[in-house]
């Protein structure tokens, strides 16, 4: 409600925002009019427009329909006045005689407002660009970390048997040739010697899943190169059989480790303690039964029973 006594209906105001060169029809209770003091025709104050407080003046006071109609007509007239064609000056020196000082001030204020809006938008764009670059930097760092993991290393392409220039990574070619000659055509003996040389004792006992992938690829490459089975499927079957043998060997070795026996001894100690505890419980239970058997009898009767049992 307007701050006018005696009026019980909402008052609509025709407000001219001078800096924005716009005319609005607003309710007297609108939040944009909160910076005004007293509301009356011709009053001046601050009008909240967007994110700024601008100088404004109340041109008139009507009901809602009339205020909107007046505001629209005044806006149209104001736009036509500001957009009318201005003839170029007759000479280069001096101001245009057909453009008044007030018009030049209005245009300069409008340009200043546009510059402020441009600065705000550029600041928002810079902030958004910095956030995007920061996010992309985090993604690139994470991608580099994932690429550097052992499972994502780019391994060497398997070389053909005729390509003797390429060397193996974890074993010398001369050593592999010696193992091949000593095996006499038995790929089991050959694979056992090669795997013992390439893998460490811990890797041989920890299982296939904990062996580095590049070592497994090299073992598969050596086996298929020195003992080809005629097709890729047969080579894969042979390699899978040796993987199963390596898994069984690792499982058997883990069963014989010292910490397994200590764990069993601890379990045995726990079971023995439990047995002792159960025996004590049984003895205490028997004592309680005996005490319950003689409870409630005459002491002389108990003595007589004891003497007869000794005499027998």
WONOR-V137058 format. One record per helix or strand of 2 or more residues. SS is the DSSP state (@ for helix, = for strand). FROM is the first residue (numbers start at 1). LEN is the number of residues. If there is no record, write none. Layout:
((SS/FROM/LEN) (SS/FROM/LEN))
This chain:
((=/12/6) (=/22/6) (@/31/3) (=/44/6) (=/52/11) (@/64/19) (@/101/47) (@/150/3) (@/173/11) (@/187/12) (@/201/6) (@/208/3) (@/213/14) (@/232/24) (@/258/37) (@/299/13))
